Amino acid sequence: MNLLDLLISPAYAQAAPAAPGAGSLMSTLMFPILLLVVMYFIMIRPQMKRAKEHRTMLEKLSKGDEVITSGGIAGTVRDIGDSFISVEVSDNVLLRVQKGAIGHVLPKGTLKSL
């Protein structure tokens, strides 16, 4: 016996708990699977839907459409290439922007009314 044993009682290891049975494996995996399903419907699916809508908007883009870029520049489409679009922002002022930078297509006549 040690002097320290008088002041602090010795700690002994306890027996390990019994291993869970095979039936609780399904209940253990149920929460992470449910969490993944909820995250798919809340985060991934709406983002994929917005990307598809943006892609179809870019495919329908034609000369004369009034657009706003993601940077906030408003203008009229004058030329469409494979990956770039020429946007007229003022008389004889053309900007070349990437197709993906087009944020919105405005109704005809919107820029004239401003």
N, CA, C and O atoms as a GROMACS GRO file, in nm:
protein
  456
    1MET      N    1   0.084  -0.116   0.000
    1MET     CA    2   0.000   0.000   0.000
    1MET      C    3   0.089   0.123   0.000
    1MET      O    4   0.193   0.129   0.066
    2ASN      N    5   0.045   0.219  -0.076
    2ASN     CA    6   0.120   0.341  -0.097
    2ASN      C    7   0.053   0.454  -0.019
    2ASN      O    8  -0.066   0.447   0.010
    3LEU      N    9   0.128   0.556   0.014
    3LEU     CA   10   0.072   0.670   0.085
    3LEU      C   11  -0.030   0.743  -0.001
    3LEU      O   12  -0.128   0.799   0.049
    4LEU      N   13  -0.007   0.742  -0.128
    4LEU     CA   14  -0.100   0.806  -0.221
    4LEU      C   15  -0.233   0.733  -0.225
    4LEU      O   16  -0.337   0.795  -0.250
    5ASP      N   17  -0.233   0.601  -0.202
    5ASP     CA   18  -0.357   0.524  -0.200
    5ASP      C   19  -0.449   0.567  -0.086
    5ASP      O   20  -0.570   0.551  -0.096
    6LEU      N   21  -0.394   0.619   0.019
    6LEU     CA   22  -0.476   0.666   0.129
    6LEU      C   23  -0.550   0.795   0.095
    6LEU      O   24  -0.662   0.818   0.142
    7LEU      N   25  -0.487   0.879   0.013
    7LEU     CA   26  -0.547   1.007  -0.023
    7LEU      C   27  -0.643   0.995  -0.142
    7LEU      O   28  -0.750   1.055  -0.144
    8ILE      N   29  -0.601   0.918  -0.241
    8ILE     CA   30  -0.682   0.902  -0.363
    8ILE      C   31  -0.712   0.755  -0.379
    8ILE      O   32  -0.621   0.671  -0.380
    9SER      N   33  -0.839   0.723  -0.391
    9SER     CA   34  -0.874   0.582  -0.407
    9SER      C   35  -0.839   0.536  -0.548
    9SER      O   36  -0.860   0.609  -0.644
   10PRO      N   37  -0.787   0.415  -0.560
   10PRO     CA   38  -0.748   0.364  -0.693
   10PRO      C   39  -0.872   0.341  -0.781
   10PRO      O   40  -0.978   0.300  -0.732
   11ALA      N   41  -0.856   0.366  -0.911
   11ALA     CA   42  -0.964   0.346  -1.008
   11ALA      C   43  -0.942   0.214  -1.078
   11ALA      O   44  -0.831   0.184  -1.122
   12TYR      N   45  -1.047   0.135  -1.090
   12TYR     CA   46  -1.040   0.006  -1.157
   12TYR      C   47  -1.127   0.012  -1.282
   12TYR      O   48  -1.230   0.079  -1.284
   13ALA      N   49  -1.086  -0.058  -1.384
   13ALA     CA   50  -1.160  -0.061  -1.509
   13ALA      C   51  -1.291  -0.136  -1.493
   13ALA      O   52  -1.299  -0.235  -1.419
   14GLN      N   53  -1.394  -0.088  -1.562
   14GLN     CA   54  -1.523  -0.155  -1.559
   14GLN      C   55  -1.532  -0.251  -1.676
   14GLN      O   56  -1.456  -0.241  -1.772
   15ALA      N   57  -1.625  -0.341  -1.668
   15ALA     CA   58  -1.645  -0.436  -1.776
   15ALA      C   59  -1.704  -0.363  -1.897
   15ALA      O   60  -1.784  -0.270  -1.881
   16ALA      N   61  -1.665  -0.404  -2.016
   16ALA     CA   62  -1.713  -0.342  -2.139
   16ALA      C   63  -1.860  -0.377  -2.159
   16ALA      O   64  -1.902  -0.488  -2.126
   17PRO      N   65  -1.940  -0.284  -2.213
   17PRO     CA   66  -2.080  -0.315  -2.239
   17PRO      C   67  -2.093  -0.419  -2.350
   17PRO      O   68  -2.002  -0.435  -2.432
   18ALA      N   69  -2.202  -0.487  -2.352
   18ALA     CA   70  -2.225  -0.590  -2.452
   18ALA      C   71  -2.236  -0.527  -2.590
   18ALA      O   72  -2.287  -0.416  -2.604
   19ALA      N   73  -2.189  -0.597  -2.692
   19ALA     CA   74  -2.195  -0.548  -2.829
   19ALA      C   75  -2.340  -0.544  -2.876
   19ALA      O   76  -2.418  -0.633  -2.843
   20PRO      N   77  -2.377  -0.441  -2.954
   20PRO     CA   78  -2.514  -0.434  -3.003
   20PRO      C   79  -2.543  -0.548  -3.101
   20PRO      O   80  -2.453  -0.597  -3.170
   21GLY      N   81  -2.666  -0.588  -3.106
   21GLY     CA   82  -2.705  -0.696  -3.195
   21GLY      C   83  -2.717  -0.648  -3.339
   21GLY      O   84  -2.704  -0.529  -3.366
   22ALA      N   85  -2.741  -0.740  -3.429
   22ALA     CA   86  -2.751  -0.709  -3.571
   22ALA      C   87  -2.876  -0.628  -3.602
   22ALA      O   88  -2.879  -0.556  -3.702
   23GLY      N   89  -2.978  -0.637  -3.522
   23GLY     CA   90  -3.102  -0.565  -3.547
   23GLY      C   91  -3.088  -0.414  -3.530
   23GLY      O   92  -3.160  -0.339  -3.595
   24SER      N   93  -2.998  -0.369  -3.446
   24SER     CA   94  -2.983  -0.226  -3.425
   24SER      C   95  -2.894  -0.160  -3.531
   24SER      O   96  -2.882  -0.038  -3.533
   25LEU      N   97  -2.831  -0.238  -3.618
   25LEU     CA   98  -2.751  -0.182  -3.726
   25LEU      C   99  -2.838  -0.100  -3.820
   25LEU      O  100  -2.796   0.006  -3.866
   26MET      N  101  -2.957  -0.147  -3.848
   26MET     CA  102  -3.049  -0.074  -3.936
   26MET      C  103  -3.091   0.057  -3.873
   26MET      O  104  -3.098   0.160  -3.940
   27SER      N  105  -3.118   0.055  -3.744
   27SER     CA  106  -3.159   0.179  -3.678
   27SER      C  107  -3.040   0.275  -3.666
   27SER      O  108  -3.061   0.397  -3.662
   28THR      N  109  -2.920   0.225  -3.659
   28THR     CA  110  -2.802   0.310  -3.653
   28THR      C  111  -2.778   0.380  -3.786
   28THR      O  112  -2.739   0.497  -3.788
   29LEU      N  113  -2.800   0.312  -3.897
   29LEU     CA  114  -2.778   0.369  -4.029
   29LEU      C  115  -2.896   0.452  -4.078
   29LEU      O  116  -2.883   0.525  -4.177
   30MET      N  117  -3.009   0.443  -4.014
   30MET     CA  118  -3.129   0.512  -4.060
   30MET      C  119  -3.114   0.664  -4.054
   30MET      O  120  -3.155   0.733  -4.148
   31PHE      N  121  -3.056   0.717  -3.948
   31PHE     CA  122  -3.042   0.862  -3.934
   31PHE      C  123  -2.952   0.923  -4.041
   31PHE      O  124  -2.992   1.022  -4.102
   32PRO      N  125  -2.831   0.870  -4.068
   32PRO     CA  126  -2.749   0.930  -4.175
   32PRO      C  127  -2.814   0.920  -4.313
   32PRO      O  128  -2.802   1.012  -4.394
   33ILE      N  129  -2.883   0.811  -4.340
   33ILE     CA  130  -2.950   0.797  -4.469
   33ILE      C  131  -3.063   0.899  -4.481
   33ILE      O  132  -3.079   0.963  -4.585
   34LEU      N  133  -3.141   0.914  -4.376
   34LEU     CA  134  -3.248   1.013  -4.375
   34LEU      C  135  -3.192   1.154  -4.391
   34LEU      O  136  -3.252   1.236  -4.460
   35LEU      N  137  -3.080   1.183  -4.328
   35LEU     CA  138  -3.016   1.313  -4.339
   35LEU      C  139  -2.971   1.341  -4.482
   35LEU      O  140  -2.988   1.453  -4.531
   36LEU      N  141  -2.915   1.243  -4.550
   36LEU     CA  142  -2.873   1.259  -4.689
   36LEU      C  143  -2.992   1.285  -4.781
   36LEU      O  144  -2.983   1.367  -4.872
   37VAL      N  145  -3.102   1.215  -4.758
   37VAL     CA  146  -3.222   1.234  -4.840
   37VAL      C  147  -3.277   1.375  -4.822
   37VAL      O  148  -3.314   1.441  -4.920
   38VAL      N  149  -3.284   1.421  -4.699
   38VAL     CA  150  -3.334   1.556  -4.672
   38VAL      C  151  -3.243   1.660  -4.736
   38VAL      O  152  -3.292   1.757  -4.794
   39MET      N  153  -3.112   1.643  -4.726
   39MET     CA  154  -3.018   1.739  -4.786
   39MET      C  155  -3.031   1.741  -4.937
   39MET      O  156  -3.015   1.846  -4.999
   40TYR      N  157  -3.059   1.626  -4.999
   40TYR     CA  158  -3.077   1.622  -5.143
   40TYR      C  159  -3.197   1.708  -5.184
   40TYR      O  160  -3.186   1.788  -5.277
   41PHE      N  161  -3.309   1.692  -5.115
   41PHE     CA  162  -3.429   1.765  -5.153
   41PHE      C  163  -3.423   1.912  -5.115
   41PHE      O  164  -3.492   1.994  -5.176
   42ILE      N  165  -3.344   1.949  -5.015
   42ILE     CA  166  -3.338   2.089  -4.973
   42ILE      C  167  -3.228   2.165  -5.047
   42ILE      O  168  -3.247   2.283  -5.079
   43MET      N  169  -3.114   2.102  -5.074
   43MET     CA  170  -3.001   2.175  -5.129
   43MET      C  171  -2.967   2.139  -5.274
   43MET      O  172  -2.954   2.228  -5.357
   44ILE      N  173  -2.954   2.014  -5.304
   44ILE     CA  174  -2.900   1.973  -5.434
   44ILE      C  175  -3.002   1.985  -5.545
   44ILE      O  176  -2.972   2.039  -5.651
   45ARG      N  177  -3.122   1.938  -5.523
   45ARG     CA  178  -3.224   1.937  -5.628
   45ARG      C  179  -3.263   2.078  -5.673
   45ARG      O  180  -3.272   2.101  -5.793
   46PRO      N  181  -3.287   2.174  -5.583
   46PRO     CA  182  -3.319   2.310  -5.630
   46PRO      C  183  -3.204   2.375  -5.707
   46PRO      O  184  -3.228   2.450  -5.802
   47GLN      N  185  -3.080   2.347  -5.669
   47GLN     CA  186  -2.967   2.405  -5.740
   47GLN      C  187  -2.957   2.347  -5.880
   47GLN      O  188  -2.926   2.420  -5.974
   48MET      N  189  -2.982   2.218  -5.896
   48MET     CA  190  -2.981   2.156  -6.028
   48MET      C  191  -3.093   2.212  -6.114
   48MET      O  192  -3.075   2.230  -6.235
   49LYS      N  193  -3.208   2.240  -6.054
   49LYS     CA  194  -3.321   2.295  -6.128
   49LYS      C  195  -3.288   2.436  -6.179
   49LYS      O  196  -3.319   2.469  -6.293
   50ARG      N  197  -3.224   2.520  -6.094
   50ARG     CA  198  -3.187   2.655  -6.136
   50ARG      C  199  -3.083   2.649  -6.248
   50ARG      O  200  -3.090   2.729  -6.342
   51ALA      N  201  -2.988   2.558  -6.240
   51ALA     CA  202  -2.886   2.545  -6.344
   51ALA      C  203  -2.949   2.503  -6.476
   51ALA      O  204  -2.907   2.551  -6.582
   52LYS      N  205  -3.047   2.416  -6.472
   52LYS     CA  206  -3.115   2.373  -6.595
   52LYS      C  207  -3.194   2.488  -6.656
   52LYS      O  208  -3.193   2.505  -6.778
   53GLU      N  209  -3.262   2.568  -6.573
   53GLU     CA  210  -3.337   2.683  -6.623
   53GLU      C  211  -3.243   2.786  -6.686
   53GLU      O  212  -3.276   2.844  -6.789
   54HIS      N  213  -3.126   2.808  -6.626
   54HIS     CA  214  -3.029   2.902  -6.680
   54HIS      C  215  -2.976   2.852  -6.814
   54HIS      O  216  -2.958   2.931  -6.907
   55ARG      N  217  -2.950   2.722  -6.824
   55ARG     CA  218  -2.901   2.663  -6.950
   55ARG      C  219  -3.004   2.679  -7.061
   55ARG      O  220  -2.967   2.714  -7.173
   56THR      N  221  -3.131   2.654  -7.032
   56THR     CA  222  -3.234   2.669  -7.135
   56THR      C  223  -3.253   2.816  -7.174
   56THR      O  224  -3.282   2.845  -7.289
   57MET      N  225  -3.237   2.909  -7.078
   57MET     CA  226  -3.247   3.051  -7.109
   57MET      C  227  -3.136   3.091  -7.206
   57MET      O  228  -3.160   3.167  -7.300
   58LEU      N  229  -3.015   3.040  -7.184
   58LEU     CA  230  -2.903   3.073  -7.272
   58LEU      C  231  -2.921   3.013  -7.410
   58LEU      O  232  -2.879   3.073  -7.509
   59GLU      N  233  -2.983   2.895  -7.419
   59GLU     CA  234  -3.006   2.832  -7.549
   59GLU      C  235  -3.110   2.909  -7.631
   59GLU      O  236  -3.101   2.913  -7.754
   60LYS      N  237  -3.207   2.970  -7.564
   60LYS     CA  238  -3.313   3.044  -7.633
   60LYS      C  239  -3.274   3.188  -7.666
   60LYS      O  240  -3.351   3.260  -7.729
   61LEU      N  241  -3.155   3.231  -7.623
   61LEU     CA  242  -3.109   3.367  -7.643
   61LEU      C  243  -3.092   3.395  -7.792
   61LEU      O  244  -3.037   3.312  -7.865
   62SER      N  245  -3.139   3.512  -7.839
   62SER     CA  246  -3.127   3.547  -7.980
   62SER      C  247  -3.089   3.695  -7.993
   62SER      O  248  -3.093   3.770  -7.896
   63LYS      N  249  -3.054   3.735  -8.115
   63LYS     CA  250  -3.017   3.874  -8.141
   63LYS      C  251  -3.137   3.964  -8.113
   63LYS      O  252  -3.251   3.931  -8.147
   64GLY      N  253  -3.109   4.078  -8.051
   64GLY     CA  254  -3.214   4.173  -8.021
   64GLY      C  255  -3.273   4.158  -7.881
   64GLY      O  256  -3.348   4.245  -7.836
   65ASP      N  257  -3.240   4.050  -7.813
   65ASP     CA  258  -3.290   4.032  -7.675
   65ASP      C  259  -3.222   4.132  -7.583
   65ASP      O  260  -3.104   4.162  -7.598
   66GLU      N  261  -3.298   4.182  -7.488
   66GLU     CA  262  -3.242   4.272  -7.388
   66GLU      C  263  -3.206   4.190  -7.265
   66GLU      O  264  -3.289   4.116  -7.212
   67VAL      N  265  -3.081   4.204  -7.220
   67VAL     CA  266  -3.030   4.119  -7.113
   67VAL      C  267  -2.963   4.203  -7.005
   67VAL      O  268  -2.928   4.319  -7.026
   68ILE      N  269  -2.948   4.142  -6.889
   68ILE     CA  270  -2.868   4.197  -6.780
   68ILE      C  271  -2.764   4.092  -6.744
   68ILE      O  272  -2.797   3.975  -6.723
   69THR      N  273  -2.637   4.135  -6.738
   69THR     CA  274  -2.531   4.041  -6.703
   69THR      C  275  -2.530   4.021  -6.552
   69THR      O  276  -2.596   4.094  -6.478
   70SER      N  277  -2.454   3.924  -6.508
   70SER     CA  278  -2.444   3.900  -6.364
   70SER      C  279  -2.371   4.014  -6.294
   70SER      O  280  -2.381   4.028  -6.172
   71GLY      N  281  -2.298   4.096  -6.369
   71GLY     CA  282  -2.231   4.212  -6.313
   71GLY      C  283  -2.320   4.335  -6.307
   71GLY      O  284  -2.281   4.438  -6.253
   72GLY      N  285  -2.442   4.325  -6.363
   72GLY     CA  286  -2.537   4.435  -6.357
   72GLY      C  287  -2.538   4.524  -6.480
   72GLY      O  288  -2.603   4.628  -6.478
   73ILE      N  289  -2.470   4.486  -6.587
   73ILE     CA  290  -2.468   4.566  -6.709
   73ILE      C  291  -2.588   4.527  -6.795
   73ILE      O  292  -2.609   4.409  -6.824
   74ALA      N  293  -2.666   4.628  -6.835
   74ALA     CA  294  -2.784   4.603  -6.917
   74ALA      C  295  -2.753   4.642  -7.061
   74ALA      O  296  -2.687   4.743  -7.086
   75GLY      N  297  -2.800   4.562  -7.155
   75GLY     CA  298  -2.777   4.592  -7.296
   75GLY      C  299  -2.857   4.501  -7.386
   75GLY      O  300  -2.936   4.418  -7.341
   76THR      N  301  -2.834   4.519  -7.515
   76THR     CA  302  -2.905   4.443  -7.617
   76THR      C  303  -2.806   4.349  -7.686
   76THR      O  304  -2.695   4.390  -7.719
   77VAL      N  305  -2.846   4.226  -7.707
   77VAL     CA  306  -2.761   4.126  -7.772
   77VAL      C  307  -2.749   4.160  -7.920
   77VAL      O  308  -2.849   4.177  -7.989
   78ARG      N  309  -2.623   4.171  -7.969
   78ARG     CA  310  -2.599   4.201  -8.111
   78ARG      C  311  -2.538   4.083  -8.185
   78ARG      O  312  -2.563   4.067  -8.304
   79ASP      N  313  -2.458   4.001  -8.118
   79ASP     CA  314  -2.394   3.888  -8.184
   79ASP      C  315  -2.380   3.775  -8.083
   79ASP      O  316  -2.347   3.799  -7.967
   80ILE      N  317  -2.405   3.652  -8.129
   80ILE     CA  318  -2.396   3.536  -8.042
   80ILE      C  319  -2.295   3.438  -8.100
   80ILE      O  320  -2.307   3.396  -8.216
   81GLY      N  321  -2.195   3.402  -8.020
   81GLY     CA  322  -2.096   3.303  -8.060
   81GLY      C  323  -2.116   3.176  -7.979
   81GLY      O  324  -2.219   3.157  -7.913
   82ASP      N  325  -2.017   3.089  -7.986
   82ASP     CA  326  -2.026   2.964  -7.910
   82ASP      C  327  -2.018   2.987  -7.760
   82ASP      O  328  -2.096   2.930  -7.684
   83SER      N  329  -1.924   3.071  -7.718
   83SER     CA  330  -1.909   3.093  -7.575
   83SER      C  331  -1.914   3.241  -7.535
   83SER      O  332  -1.915   3.272  -7.416
   84PHE      N  333  -1.916   3.331  -7.633
   84PHE     CA  334  -1.921   3.474  -7.604
   84PHE      C  335  -2.039   3.540  -7.674
   84PHE      O  336  -2.087   3.492  -7.776
   85ILE      N  337  -2.086   3.650  -7.616
   85ILE     CA  338  -2.198   3.726  -7.670
   85ILE      C  339  -2.156   3.872  -7.674
   85ILE      O  340  -2.095   3.922  -7.579
   86SER      N  341  -2.188   3.942  -7.783
   86SER     CA  342  -2.165   4.086  -7.791
   86SER      C  343  -2.291   4.157  -7.746
   86SER      O  344  -2.400   4.134  -7.799
   87VAL      N  345  -2.275   4.244  -7.646
   87VAL     CA  346  -2.388   4.318  -7.589
   87VAL      C  347  -2.366   4.466  -7.615
   87VAL      O  348  -2.262   4.520  -7.580
   88GLU      N  349  -2.464   4.530  -7.677
   88GLU     CA  350  -2.456   4.674  -7.702
   88GLU      C  351  -2.515   4.747  -7.582
   88GLU      O  352  -2.634   4.733  -7.554
   89VAL      N  353  -2.432   4.825  -7.512
   89VAL     CA  354  -2.477   4.894  -7.392
   89VAL      C  355  -2.513   5.038  -7.422
   89VAL      O  356  -2.587   5.100  -7.345
   90SER      N  357  -2.463   5.093  -7.531
   90SER     CA  358  -2.494   5.228  -7.575
   90SER      C  359  -2.474   5.231  -7.726
   90SER      O  360  -2.435   5.130  -7.785
   91ASP      N  361  -2.499   5.346  -7.790
   91ASP     CA  362  -2.480   5.354  -7.935
   91ASP      C  363  -2.335   5.326  -7.970
   91ASP      O  364  -2.245   5.395  -7.922
   92ASN      N  365  -2.312   5.225  -8.052
   92ASN     CA  366  -2.180   5.184  -8.102
   92ASN      C  367  -2.083   5.144  -7.990
   92ASN      O  368  -1.961   5.153  -8.010
   93VAL      N  369  -2.132   5.102  -7.876
   93VAL     CA  370  -2.047   5.052  -7.767
   93VAL      C  371  -2.084   4.906  -7.743
   93VAL      O  372  -2.192   4.876  -7.691
   94LEU      N  373  -1.994   4.815  -7.783
   94LEU     CA  374  -2.019   4.672  -7.770
   94LEU      C  375  -1.927   4.614  -7.664
   94LEU      O  376  -1.809   4.647  -7.658
   95LEU      N  377  -1.982   4.528  -7.582
   95LEU     CA  378  -1.904   4.453  -7.483
   95LEU      C  379  -1.916   4.305  -7.516
   95LEU      O  380  -2.024   4.256  -7.550
   96ARG      N  381  -1.804   4.235  -7.507
   96ARG     CA  382  -1.808   4.090  -7.526
   96ARG      C  383  -1.806   4.026  -7.388
   96ARG      O  384  -1.714   4.048  -7.310
   97VAL      N  385  -1.907   3.949  -7.359
   97VAL     CA  386  -1.917   3.880  -7.231
   97VAL      C  387  -1.938   3.731  -7.256
   97VAL      O  388  -1.984   3.691  -7.363
   98GLN      N  389  -1.905   3.650  -7.158
   98GLN     CA  390  -1.930   3.508  -7.170
   98GLN      C  391  -2.080   3.481  -7.161
   98GLN      O  392  -2.154   3.555  -7.097
   99LYS      N  393  -2.122   3.374  -7.226
   99LYS     CA  394  -2.264   3.339  -7.222
   99LYS      C  395  -2.312   3.314  -7.079
   99LYS      O  396  -2.423   3.353  -7.043
  100GLY      N  397  -2.229   3.250  -6.999
  100GLY     CA  398  -2.267   3.219  -6.861
  100GLY      C  399  -2.284   3.342  -6.775
  100GLY      O  400  -2.343   3.334  -6.667
  101ALA      N  401  -2.234   3.459  -6.821
  101ALA     CA  402  -2.245   3.582  -6.743
  101ALA      C  403  -2.381   3.649  -6.760
  101ALA      O  404  -2.410   3.747  -6.691
  102ILE      N  405  -2.463   3.598  -6.851
  102ILE     CA  406  -2.596   3.656  -6.870
  102ILE      C  407  -2.684   3.608  -6.754
  102ILE      O  408  -2.703   3.488  -6.734
  103GLY      N  409  -2.737   3.705  -6.680
  103GLY     CA  410  -2.817   3.670  -6.562
  103GLY      C  411  -2.966   3.664  -6.590
  103GLY      O  412  -3.034   3.573  -6.544
  104HIS      N  413  -3.018   3.762  -6.666
  104HIS     CA  414  -3.161   3.770  -6.691
  104HIS      C  415  -3.186   3.818  -6.833
  104HIS      O  416  -3.109   3.896  -6.889
  105VAL      N  417  -3.295   3.773  -6.891
  105VAL     CA  418  -3.344   3.825  -7.017
  105VAL      C  419  -3.464   3.911  -6.985
  105VAL      O  420  -3.560   3.866  -6.922
  106LEU      N  421  -3.459   4.037  -7.030
  106LEU     CA  422  -3.566   4.132  -7.001
  106LEU      C  423  -3.672   4.128  -7.108
  106LEU      O  424  -3.644   4.086  -7.221
  107PRO      N  425  -3.794   4.170  -7.077
  107PRO     CA  426  -3.897   4.182  -7.182
  107PRO      C  427  -3.858   4.290  -7.283
  107PRO      O  428  -3.788   4.385  -7.248
  108LYS      N  429  -3.902   4.275  -7.406
  108LYS     CA  430  -3.869   4.371  -7.513
  108LYS      C  431  -3.917   4.510  -7.474
  108LYS      O  432  -4.028   4.526  -7.422
  109GLY      N  433  -3.834   4.611  -7.501
  109GLY     CA  434  -3.870   4.749  -7.474
  109GLY      C  435  -3.838   4.798  -7.334
  109GLY      O  436  -3.865   4.914  -7.302
  110THR      N  437  -3.782   4.714  -7.250
  110THR     CA  438  -3.753   4.753  -7.113
  110THR      C  439  -3.643   4.859  -7.110
  110THR      O  440  -3.653   4.956  -7.034
  111LEU      N  441  -3.539   4.842  -7.190
  111LEU     CA  442  -3.428   4.937  -7.189
  111LEU      C  443  -3.466   5.070  -7.252
  111LEU      O  444  -3.411   5.173  -7.214
  112LYS      N  445  -3.559   5.070  -7.345
  112LYS     CA  446  -3.603   5.195  -7.409
  112LYS      C  447  -3.680   5.281  -7.309
  112LYS      O  448  -3.674   5.403  -7.316
  113SER      N  449  -3.751   5.219  -7.217
  113SER     CA  450  -3.833   5.293  -7.121
  113SER      C  451  -3.748   5.356  -7.011
  113SER      O  452  -3.795   5.445  -6.940
  114LEU      N  453  -3.623   5.310  -6.994
  114LEU     CA  454  -3.536   5.366  -6.892
  114LEU      C  455  -3.477   5.490  -6.944
  114LEU      O  456  -3.400   5.556  -6.875
   0.00000   0.00000   0.00000
